[in-house]
Amino acid sequence: MTALLEIENLTGGYGDTNVIFGLSARIVAGQVLGVFGRNGVGKTTLARLIQGSLNPTGGNLILQGKEVSHLKAHQRRAKGIGYMPQTNMVFNDLTVLENLTIGKPSLRLEPYFDRFPRLAERRDQLAGTMSGGERKILAFVRTMIEDTNVIILDEPSEGVQPENIELMAECLREHANTGAGIFLCEQNLNFLHNVSDHYLGIDAGKTIVNQRAVDIRPDEVRSALSL
């Protein structure tokens, strides 16, 4: 299977303080890499090191055969790495429609409005006046419609109603089936289990699990979280 992004011995964090230590993984075309770990173990830091808002202090990021760890976030985005952060994920002063069409006014949104009708109902509402769960859905759709083939999602289901989480799962599987590779950080283990092809478990910035989803039971994932 084709690795869109190779993460090789990645180390980094904030300033002189490393949070991730020599971590390696692969984001594969057509697959979801489910990333789990307790709060504060480095999942968001890893996502930001891959996306480019944090600079690694060691290791390599190989995107489709080319080293990109020296590139800034906007340069990585231009090369196909999309990102949905855990917080500050929408433009609060823009409407739902403006959030979705900024820079791409001719984009066809009907398939997403059909799937998430609340967005269609609130298309002219300022994003900052929506609930936290609704903003998450908006941010999720914004990320899905971008022209990227490596997609990083940090806690997309947080605060989202169960029926909409199921719709998110459908979107992720459909997107992976187009050949995208998805890096999904999630605390919702049911969601993670429903969509993941491979698991990456992290504790104290290091790998504790790195194996195919079919080779690890959900209870083993929960056990790893309690280490």
Secondary structure, DSSP 8 states (H G I E B T S, - for coil): --EEEEEEEEEEEETTEEEEEEEEEEEETT-EEEEE--TTSSHHHHHHHHHTSS-EEEEEEEETTEE-TTS-HHHHHHTTEEEE-SSS-S-TTSBHHHHHHTT-TT---HHHHHHSHHHHHTTTSBGGGS-HHHHHHHHHHHHHTSS-SEEEEESTTTT--HHHHHHHHHHHHHHHHTT-EEEEE-S-HHHHHHH-SEEEEEETTEEEEEEEGGGS-HHHHHHHHT-
